[in-house]
Amino acid sequence: MSISRQNLSIVIVTFKSEGVIHECIKSIDKDIKIIVVENSNNHQFKNELEELYKNVSCVLSAENLGMGAGNNIGIRRVKTDFVLILNPDVILEKSTINELIIASQKISSFAILAPISSNINYPNYKLNNKTKIVIENEFPFKVRSIDGFAMLFNKKQLDKILNKNYFDENFFMYLENDDLCKRIIDAKEDIYIAPNSKIKHLGGKAVNIKYKDEVELARNWHWIWSKFYFNKKHNGYSVAFLKGFPKLFSSLIKYIFYSLIKNKIKQKIYLNRISGFFNAAINKKSWYRSQF
């Protein structure tokens, strides 16, 4: 079954994303239903979106659950066969949806079909040979994984192979998309890039810039935690520990150095890396949350 506007919904997870969400929504065709999952209890944000955009419904999660869990909330509310997951700092081109529809008609089946990043220096996919290369080809091509900021799900297909367990909610930030793609590939299903369907990803702008220091601390904690958890889940505890130990050792050295020269921001960053590794190593959940 190919995609149509009547059979497509869009899910966008937000958290303090007031500065970018409007540009994202305005780039989407008004005849496509959008579900925004706001990872807070911000009723003012919900009311403003639903008053401004007739095709938008906003769900409040009541707390910051992370991207994976937030997306799961949205996906489970979708009634259509296809759902496009977007970050709030993604902007569609006028032809993005049309080109996705055309690409879906060129392939027999898919689990995920993704548009391509317009920034050729930062491809949003990895090939099976673990390299990132922009391929000059109008036909959809298979990839090993895609970045999570723009991915179109064949929901019926995913329901069949994943039993509605989409994103692993143990990941709060980072690698939830890699984990999902790995499970899809392991199930012998296909992930494609549609090279004529392009999107602009602003990158790191999903949360208001005034919170940049707290966001940076959270990123460093969760990147280390998620790497350990991902490797443990797919390769075992020993592999996760051995792969992560060099980063732990490096972070310890840098923490001591920045403590000596009294650089408090860098000191906190490397302390968070150490904490992320330690908590993952003792099998503690991904608990760290930004303080704002």
Solvent accessible surface area in square Angstrom, and as a share of the most:
residue,aa,sasa,rsa
1,M,158,0.70
2,S,47,0.30
3,I,5,0.02
4,S,41,0.27
5,R,57,0.21
6,Q,150,0.67
7,N,30,0.15
8,L,3,0.02
9,S,1,0.01
10,I,0,0.00
11,V,0,0.00
12,I,0,0.00
13,V,1,0.01
14,T,2,0.01
15,F,42,0.17
16,K,52,0.22
17,S,2,0.01
18,E,74,0.33
19,G,65,0.62
20,V,21,0.12
21,I,0,0.00
22,H,54,0.24
23,E,96,0.43
24,C,1,0.00
25,I,5,0.02
26,K,148,0.63
27,S,28,0.18
28,I,6,0.03
29,D,44,0.23
30,K,183,0.78
31,D,92,0.48
32,I,1,0.00
33,K,107,0.45
34,I,0,0.00
35,I,5,0.02
36,V,0,0.00
37,V,0,0.00
38,E,5,0.02
39,N,2,0.01
40,S,24,0.15
41,N,92,0.47
42,N,51,0.26
43,H,105,0.47
44,Q,128,0.57
45,F,7,0.03
46,K,53,0.22
47,N,75,0.39
48,E,76,0.34
49,L,1,0.00
50,E,56,0.25
51,E,131,0.59
52,L,114,0.56
53,Y,28,0.11
54,K,186,0.79
55,N,28,0.14
56,V,11,0.06
57,S,40,0.26
58,C,3,0.02
59,V,22,0.13
60,L,34,0.17
61,S,18,0.12
62,A,68,0.52
63,E,110,0.50
64,N,39,0.20
65,L,54,0.27
66,G,4,0.04
67,M,52,0.23
68,G,0,0.00
69,A,7,0.06
70,G,0,0.00
71,N,5,0.03
72,N,1,0.01
73,I,47,0.24
74,G,0,0.00
75,I,0,0.00
76,R,121,0.44
77,R,131,0.48
78,V,9,0.05
79,K,188,0.80
80,T,29,0.17
81,D,24,0.12
82,F,2,0.01
83,V,0,0.00
84,L,1,0.00
85,I,1,0.00
86,L,0,0.00
87,N,29,0.15
88,P,2,0.01
89,D,3,0.01
90,V,0,0.00
91,I,28,0.14
92,L,9,0.05
93,E,77,0.34
94,K,203,0.86
95,S,45,0.29
96,T,0,0.00
97,I,6,0.03
98,N,68,0.35
99,E,39,0.18
100,L,1,0.00
101,I,26,0.13
102,I,75,0.38
103,A,7,0.05
104,S,6,0.04
105,Q,116,0.52
106,K,82,0.35
107,I,22,0.11
108,S,116,0.75
109,S,54,0.35
110,F,7,0.03
111,A,0,0.00
112,I,0,0.00
113,L,0,0.00
114,A,0,0.00
115,P,1,0.00
116,I,12,0.06
117,S,10,0.06
118,S,50,0.32
119,N,70,0.36
120,I,121,0.62
121,N,117,0.60
122,Y,161,0.61
123,P,15,0.10
124,N,1,0.00
125,Y,1,0.00
126,K,59,0.25
127,L,23,0.11
128,N,108,0.55
129,N,97,0.50
130,K,158,0.67
131,T,59,0.34
132,K,92,0.39
133,I,87,0.44
134,V,50,0.28
135,I,59,0.30
136,E,163,0.73
137,N,75,0.38
138,E,121,0.54
139,F,101,0.42
140,P,6,0.04
141,F,23,0.10
142,K,110,0.47
143,V,3,0.02
144,R,73,0.27
145,S,6,0.04
146,I,2,0.01
147,D,40,0.21
148,G,22,0.21
149,F,21,0.09
150,A,0,0.00
151,M,0,0.00
152,L,0,0.00
153,F,1,0.00
154,N,21,0.11
155,K,25,0.11
156,K,123,0.52
157,Q,34,0.15
158,L,0,0.00
159,D,32,0.17
160,K,153,0.65
161,I,48,0.24
162,L,16,0.08
163,N,117,0.60
164,K,110,0.47
165,N,89,0.46
166,Y,1,0.00
167,F,9,0.04
168,D,22,0.11
169,E,90,0.40
170,N,67,0.34
171,F,0,0.00
172,F,14,0.06
173,M,44,0.20
174,Y,68,0.26
175,L,22,0.11
176,E,19,0.09
177,N,17,0.09
178,D,28,0.15
179,D,0,0.00
180,L,0,0.00
181,C,0,0.00
182,K,70,0.30
183,R,52,0.19
184,I,0,0.00
185,I,59,0.30
186,D,84,0.43
187,A,44,0.34
188,K,180,0.76
189,E,36,0.16
190,D,42,0.22
191,I,0,0.00
192,Y,22,0.08
193,I,0,0.00
194,A,1,0.01
195,P,14,0.09
196,N,57,0.29
197,S,0,0.00
198,K,85,0.36
199,I,0,0.00
200,K,106,0.45
201,H,56,0.25
202,L,56,0.28
203,G,32,0.31
204,G,46,0.44
205,K,95,0.40
206,A,25,0.19
207,V,36,0.21
208,N,50,0.25
209,I,123,0.63
210,K,146,0.62
211,Y,47,0.18
212,K,129,0.55
213,D,78,0.40
214,E,45,0.20
215,V,18,0.10
216,E,69,0.31
217,L,17,0.08
218,A,2,0.01
219,R,79,0.29
220,N,11,0.06
221,W,1,0.00
222,H,0,0.00
223,W,99,0.35
224,I,15,0.08
225,W,9,0.03
226,S,0,0.00
227,K,84,0.36
228,F,5,0.02
229,Y,30,0.12
230,F,38,0.16
231,N,15,0.08
232,K,52,0.22
233,K,81,0.34
234,H,45,0.20
235,N,77,0.39
236,G,31,0.30
237,Y,93,0.35
238,S,77,0.50
239,V,53,0.31
240,A,1,0.00
241,F,72,0.30
242,L,128,0.64
243,K,126,0.53
244,G,15,0.15
245,F,90,0.38
246,P,84,0.53
247,K,107,0.45
248,L,27,0.14
249,F,114,0.48
250,S,42,0.27
251,S,2,0.01
252,L,71,0.35
253,I,93,0.47
254,K,81,0.34
255,Y,57,0.22
256,I,95,0.48
257,F,106,0.44
258,Y,43,0.16
259,S,36,0.23
260,L,138,0.68
261,I,92,0.47
262,K,162,0.68
263,N,55,0.28
264,K,147,0.62
265,I,85,0.43
266,K,79,0.33
267,Q,49,0.22
268,K,102,0.43
269,I,16,0.08
270,Y,21,0.08
271,L,83,0.41
272,N,17,0.09
273,R,63,0.23
274,I,27,0.14
275,S,30,0.19
276,G,0,0.00
277,F,8,0.03
278,F,118,0.49
279,N,9,0.05
280,A,3,0.03
281,A,15,0.12
282,I,92,0.47
283,N,102,0.52
284,K,102,0.43
285,K,156,0.66
286,S,9,0.06
287,W,120,0.42
288,Y,30,0.11
289,R,81,0.29
290,S,26,0.17
291,Q,137,0.61
292,F,75,0.31
